Amino acid sequence: MFAVTILGNNSAIPTAERHPTSQVVTSYDQLLMIDCGEGTQVQMTRFKIRRSRIRHIFISHLHGDHYFGLIGLLNSLSLLGRTEPLTVYAPPELEQILQLQLDCAATQLKFALHFVALRGEAAGVILEEKDLEVSFFPVKHRIPCFGFVFEQQKKKRKIIPEQAQAYKIPAAFYSRLQEGADYQRKDGLLVKNNWVTLPPPKGKKYVYCADTIYDESLVPRLEGADLVYHETTYLHGLAERAAERYHSTSVQAATLAARAGAQRLLIGHFSSKYTELAPFLEECRPVFPNTELSVEGATYLI
């Protein structure tokens, strides 16, 4: 399974119905959190997300609506007896912020908290685990801010059963074939791997763009994505305000997805000034038809 569950879809100020940004990516049997706004752990309880399965947390930037829920979550994990290590990927200042909060409360976490700093204009792979690769890239916001790419890497080759049988390869060797090995027969014939297998199928790709002004230089990051999450803080009538605050509008997000040739677009980070979200879809879909609203508690397959 490869999917993303929305825990919070709002921007800065929570409303009675919407919470600050947080998402959980499910990749096979592991869960990875993106951003951790205020109220995230309450949303995890509400939507039955198991805290114990979170091993990696990615924080895009240090505006409060993207990390104010983190210290509470870490404290709860410790109180619940967690011993498994947890890794946080974030701008470097967050490590100091968390340590200050822990020190002021004389709190000693019962698990190892590892920290990976995301810096400046850097980009690259930050996690390779099982069949998942996670990379980060800078976006343009008022402070250092980063997006994340989650890619399921299919590493095992696909066996062509009739070919493998024709070359008399025993089934016990199939797992080696999937890893790319050739097969040496007893009669001396070396059966090349590409005679009996096909390359691994293309993996799925999810791109999380975080908070950003409209930026066409992001197009290469989005290309080939099965699902893109892009902020739409404002409807397009407030494009000037969006630019002033380094945010994007509905039409801008849809335009970027269309230019990148993405498969689907998921929009969120809605300003609290809006009580109805349907107009965001009404503005996006004429530009990029396969657009969906991020809805809290909903899970979107990638």
C-alpha positions in Angstrom: 0.0 0.0 0.0 1.2 3.5 -0.8 -1.1 6.3 0.5 -1.3 9.6 2.3 -3.8 10.4 5.2 -4.6 14.0 5.9 -4.6 15.0 9.6 -4.7 18.7 9.1 -5.5 20.8 6.0 -5.6 24.3 7.3 -3.1 27.1 7.4 -1.9 29.2 10.4 -5.0 29.5 12.6 -7.1 26.4 13.5 -10.8 26.5 13.1 -13.5 24.4 14.7 -13.5 22.1 11.7 -9.9 22.3 10.4 -6.5 21.8 11.9 -3.0 23.0 10.9 -0.9 20.9 8.5 -0.1 17.3 9.2 -0.1 14.2 7.0 0.9 10.6 7.4 2.3 8.6 4.4 1.8 4.8 4.5 4.4 2.8 2.6 3.8 -0.9 2.9 4.0 -1.5 6.7 5.6 1.8 7.8 4.2 5.2 8.6 6.0 8.5 8.0 4.7 11.9 9.2 4.9 15.1 7.3 4.6 18.2 9.4 3.1 18.2 12.9 0.9 21.2 13.5 -1.0 21.9 16.7 -3.5 19.2 17.6 -1.8 16.5 15.5 -1.8 13.8 18.1 -5.5 14.4 18.8 -6.2 13.9 15.1 -4.1 10.7 15.2 -6.3 9.3 17.9 -9.4 10.5 16.1 -8.4 8.8 12.9 -6.8 5.7 14.5 -3.2 6.4 13.4 -0.9 4.3 15.5 1.7 6.5 17.2 4.0 3.5 17.7 4.4 3.0 13.9 5.8 6.4 13.3 9.6 6.2 12.9 10.3 9.2 10.7 8.9 12.8 10.9 9.6 15.4 8.2 9.2 19.0 9.2 9.1 21.4 6.1 9.8 24.7 7.9 9.6 26.5 11.2 6.4 28.4 11.0 4.4 27.2 14.0 1.4 25.7 12.1 3.8 23.1 10.8 5.6 22.0 14.0 3.8 23.2 17.2 2.3 19.8 17.8 5.7 18.0 17.7 6.9 18.4 21.3 3.5 17.2 22.6 3.7 14.2 20.4 7.3 13.4 21.5 6.3 13.7 25.1 3.3 11.4 24.7 5.4 8.8 23.0 7.8 8.8 25.9 5.0 8.6 28.5 3.5 5.7 26.6 6.8 3.8 27.0 8.3 4.0 23.5 11.8 2.7 23.2 12.2 2.5 19.5 14.3 5.4 18.0 12.7 8.2 16.1 14.2 10.4 13.4 13.2 14.0 12.8 14.2 15.7 9.5 14.0 19.5 9.7 15.8 22.9 9.5 18.6 22.8 12.1 17.2 25.3 14.5 14.4 22.8 15.4 16.9 20.6 17.3 17.7 23.5 19.7 14.0 24.4 20.1 13.1 20.8 21.1 16.0 20.5 23.4 15.2 23.7 25.2 11.6 22.6 25.7 12.8 19.3 27.1 15.4 20.9 29.3 12.9 23.4 30.8 10.6 20.6 31.7 13.4 18.4 33.0 12.1 15.8 30.5 14.3 12.8 29.5 12.8 11.0 26.5 12.8 7.2 26.9 13.7 6.7 23.3 16.6 7.9 21.1 15.7 11.0 19.1 17.8 11.4 16.0 18.0 14.6 14.0 18.8 15.2 10.4 19.3 18.9 9.5 17.9 20.3 6.2 19.9 23.2 5.1 19.8 26.2 2.7 19.5 25.4 -1.0 20.5 21.8 -0.6 18.6 18.9 -2.0 19.0 15.2 -2.2 18.1 11.8 -0.7 17.7 11.7 3.1 16.2 8.3 3.6 16.5 4.9 1.8 14.6 2.1 3.6 13.2 -1.1 2.2 11.5 -0.1 -1.0 11.1 3.6 -0.2 13.3 6.5 -1.0 12.7 10.0 0.4 14.4 13.2 -0.9 14.0 16.9 -0.1 14.2 20.1 -2.1 14.0 23.8 -1.3 10.9 25.8 -2.0 10.4 29.6 -1.9 8.8 30.8 1.3 9.5 33.6 3.8 11.9 31.4 5.7 13.9 28.3 4.7 11.3 25.7 3.6 11.5 22.3 2.0 9.3 19.9 0.0 9.7 16.2 0.1 9.5 13.4 -2.5 8.4 9.9 -1.5 9.2 7.2 -4.1 8.5 3.6 -3.8 11.4 1.9 -5.5 10.6 -1.4 -7.1 13.9 -3.3 -6.8 12.9 -6.8 -7.7 12.8 -7.8 -11.4 9.7 -9.5 -12.8 10.1 -13.1 -13.7 8.7 -14.4 -17.1 7.5 -17.8 -15.9 7.4 -19.5 -19.3 10.9 -18.3 -20.2 12.3 -19.5 -16.8 10.7 -22.9 -17.3 11.9 -23.1 -20.9 15.5 -22.6 -19.7 14.9 -25.2 -16.9 15.6 -22.9 -14.0 14.4 -24.4 -10.7 11.8 -22.4 -8.8 14.2 -22.3 -5.8 16.4 -19.9 -7.8 13.6 -17.5 -8.7 14.4 -15.2 -5.8 17.9 -14.8 -7.1 16.5 -14.0 -10.5 14.4 -11.2 -9.0 17.6 -9.7 -7.6 19.2 -9.7 -11.0 21.4 -12.8 -10.9 22.2 -15.0 -13.9 21.7 -18.8 -13.7 24.5 -21.3 -14.4 23.1 -24.5 -15.7 24.8 -27.9 -15.1 25.2 -28.4 -18.9 27.4 -25.2 -19.0 24.8 -22.8 -20.4 24.8 -19.4 -18.6 21.2 -18.1 -18.7 21.4 -14.3 -18.7 19.0 -12.6 -16.3 17.4 -10.5 -19.0 16.4 -13.6 -21.0 14.0 -14.6 -18.3 13.0 -11.4 -16.4 11.7 -7.9 -17.0 13.0 -4.7 -15.4 11.2 -3.8 -12.1 7.9 -1.9 -12.6 8.1 1.8 -12.2 7.5 2.9 -8.6 4.9 5.3 -7.4 5.8 8.9 -6.5 4.3 11.4 -4.1 5.5 15.0 -4.0 4.7 17.3 -1.0 5.5 20.9 -1.9 5.0 22.6 1.5 4.4 26.4 1.7 5.6 28.2 -1.3 5.0 31.1 -3.7 4.1 30.1 -7.2 7.4 28.9 -8.6 7.8 27.3 -12.1 11.3 26.0 -11.2 9.5 23.3 -9.2 8.1 21.7 -12.4 11.0 19.2 -12.7 10.4 18.1 -9.1 6.8 17.3 -9.9 7.3 15.6 -13.2 6.3 11.9 -13.2 4.4 12.3 -9.9 1.4 10.1 -9.3 0.1 12.5 -6.7 1.2 16.1 -5.9 0.2 18.0 -2.8 0.5 21.8 -3.3 -0.7 24.5 -1.0 -3.6 26.7 -2.1 -3.8 29.2 0.8 -6.0 31.6 -1.2 -8.5 31.7 -4.0 -7.1 33.3 -7.1 -8.8 36.7 -6.5 -6.2 37.2 -3.7 -3.2 36.4 -5.9 -1.5 39.6 -4.9 -1.9 38.8 -1.2 -0.6 35.3 -1.8 2.6 36.7 -3.4 3.2 39.1 -0.6 3.0 36.3 1.9 4.9 33.8 -0.2 1.9 31.5 -0.7 0.0 30.2 -3.7 -3.5 30.3 -5.1 -5.8 27.6 -6.4 -5.1 28.5 -10.1 -1.4 28.6 -9.5 -1.3 25.2 -7.9 -3.3 23.7 -10.8 -1.1 25.5 -13.4 2.0 24.0 -11.9 0.5 20.5 -11.8 -0.6 20.8 -15.4 2.9 22.0 -16.6 4.5 19.2 -14.8 2.3 16.5 -16.3 1.4 15.2 -12.8 -1.3 12.5 -12.6 -3.3 14.0 -9.7 -3.3 17.1 -7.6 -4.2 17.3 -3.9 -4.7 20.9 -2.5 -4.7 22.1 1.0 -3.3 24.7 3.6 -6.5 26.7 3.2 -6.7 30.1 4.9 -9.0 30.3 7.9 -10.8 33.1 6.2 -12.7 30.5 4.1 -15.5 28.5 5.5 -16.4 26.8 2.2 -13.8 24.9 0.2 -15.8 24.0 -2.9 -14.7 27.2 -4.7 -11.1 26.0 -4.6 -12.1 23.0 -6.7 -14.1 25.2 -9.0 -11.1 27.3 -9.7 -8.6 24.4 -10.0 -10.4 21.9 -12.2 -10.8 24.0 -15.3 -7.0 24.2 -15.3 -6.2 20.8 -14.0 -9.3 18.5 -13.9 -7.8 15.7 -11.7 -7.7 17.9 -8.6 -9.0 16.9 -5.2 -9.5 18.7 -1.9 -7.5 17.4 1.1 -10.1 16.4 3.6 -9.1 15.6 7.2 -9.3 11.9 8.0 -9.4 11.0 4.3 -6.8 8.6 2.8 -5.6 9.1 -0.8 -4.0 6.2 -2.6 -0.9 7.1 -4.6 
